Amino acid sequence: MPLIELRDVYKIYDMGAEKVHALNGVDLTIERGEYVAIMGSSGSGKSTLMNLLGCLDTPTSGSYVLNDTPVQDLGDNELAGIRNKEIGFVFQTFNLLARTDALHNVELPLIYAGLPRAERRDRARRALERVGLADRTHHQPNELSGGQRQRVAVARALVNDPSILLADEPTGNLDSATSKEIMELFDELHRGGNTVILVTHEPDIAEHANRKVQLRDGKIVGDHETPRSPRSPSGAA
């Protein structure tokens, strides 16, 4: 059973007199453990697709099954529940609470999940260790570099042990050296068994993935393995 299965998905926004077709009949299957880059220029539909995959929105028509759950049938509360359980988000702007230390930022999803304080703290510490920030537990965002802030955001995304790590332009606010560090972290997380979906317009960032999905005008116009794919002739096993 695939982790993600979209069938004939349309997303249409009603803009007064005009209807905007953001997605036009998208079919997409993603298996557990894949590392996928979703690419496209502005207006291609990649942000809309990310919102649907992340259960931030539902299709106008078509079906989306995530980990055996038909997402298109869910209400707002159920969508919030599945987001917290199944998806770890990493955003370009980090989205950290400014006057809150790294540990508290990372444990936020566990507060929403209703976990006891001691368990939350333990899991948040372990998530920070996984991203190499065990020594920055009590630092606030303004005491961290851009790369460290993004690592805190990655730790927060991982703390619930989600089915998918969904990253939207994760290096958009970082310099090239720091971007390289963050992408090496995603590579490492993928090797550790995480399913990673990157939304990016940068070809060099997409090259980290094992598969590239190209969108244009709300349709998938390309879907192929990259040289990094283990199944690709030039890829390493």
C-alpha positions, 0 to 999 in steps of 0.5 A: 500500500503506497504512503500517498496516493492522489487520483485525478485531483483538481483544486479550483479556487473561486476568485469572484467572476473567475475560477482559478484551476490550481491543479488539473487532474493530478495523479501521484503515488509516493511509497514509504521511504522515498525522497521526492522533490516537487518542482515548478515555477511560480504559478505551477501549482506546487504550493497548492499540491504541498498544501494538499499533501500536508492536509492544510487543504482538501481537493475540490475533486478527486481522491487523496489517500494518506497512510490508508486514510481518505483525506478528502472526506475529513473535516477541519478537526480531523485534518488537524489531527492527521497533520499532527500525527502524520506530517512534519513540516519544515518551512523556509521562514523557520516559524519558531516562537521568538521568546521560547528556547529550542527545547520548548519550540521542538516540544510544541507538537507534543503539547497539541498531542497531549503528551505528559511533560516528562515524555515531551521533554525527553522526546524533544531532547532526543530530536535536538540530538538527532539534528546535532543541537544537543548543546543548544537546548536552552538557546532562543532563536535570536541566539542561534544562526540561520542554519541552527534555527532551521535545525530546530525546525527540523527537530520539531518536524521529527518529534512526533515521528511523522510518516512524512517530512514535508519541506517547503523551500527549506534553504530559501533563507540560508546562504549556500554553505548553510544550505549544503549543511541542511541538505546533508541533514535531510539526506541523512534523515532519508537514509535513516528511513524517513520519507522526505518530500521537498518543494523547491524551485532550485535545481541543485536542491532537487538533485538531493532527492531520488525522484523529481516531479515537475509541475506546470499549469497544475499538471504533472509534466515530468516524473523521473528518478534522479542519478541519486536513485538506487534504481537509477543506472548511475546511482549508488546502491 
